[in-house]
């Protein structure tokens, strides 16, 4: 038997848990921007976690990872807006 489990998108509270688990931080100056983007964009917790994983030997891993997440959210926002604009244009032509 298959069991389907519906997973929600990552909210800011879930992000804070992920940030604590992956980066060992409770707050950061970039949290406000991330909260704003997560309110606008749907991203899975797995995708958020992927951006929080330490991928480099840079001095400030926390800053690097949080900026990586912000870039990913902004790119997803851009793609979402482009898809909406394309669908709207297509509907106007018809």
ChimeraX attribute file (.defattr): number of C-alpha atoms within 10 A of each C-alpha:
attribute: neighborCount
match mode: 1-to-1
recipient: residues
	/A:1	3
	/A:2	4
	/A:3	5
	/A:4	6
	/A:5	6
	/A:6	6
	/A:7	8
	/A:8	10
	/A:9	16
	/A:10	21
	/A:11	17
	/A:12	17
	/A:13	10
	/A:14	13
	/A:15	19
	/A:16	19
	/A:17	14
	/A:18	21
	/A:19	23
	/A:20	13
	/A:21	14
	/A:22	17
	/A:23	18
	/A:24	12
	/A:25	13
	/A:26	12
	/A:27	11
	/A:28	11
	/A:29	9
	/A:30	12
	/A:31	17
	/A:32	12
	/A:33	12
	/A:34	20
	/A:35	16
	/A:36	11
	/A:37	20
	/A:38	21
	/A:39	12
	/A:40	12
	/A:41	17
	/A:42	16
	/A:43	18
	/A:44	14
	/A:45	16
	/A:46	12
	/A:47	14
	/A:48	23
	/A:49	17
	/A:50	15
	/A:51	20
	/A:52	24
	/A:53	18
	/A:54	14
	/A:55	11
	/A:56	10
	/A:57	7
	/A:58	10
	/A:59	8
	/A:60	9
	/A:61	16
	/A:62	19
	/A:63	16
	/A:64	17
	/A:65	22
	/A:66	23
	/A:67	16
	/A:68	17
	/A:69	20
	/A:70	21
	/A:71	14
	/A:72	16
	/A:73	22
	/A:74	17
	/A:75	12
	/A:76	16
	/A:77	18
	/A:78	13
	/A:79	12
	/A:80	14
	/A:81	12
	/A:82	12
	/A:83	12
	/A:84	12
	/A:85	12
	/A:86	12
	/A:87	11
	/A:88	11
	/A:89	11
	/A:90	10
	/A:91	9
	/A:92	8
	/A:93	6
	/A:94	5
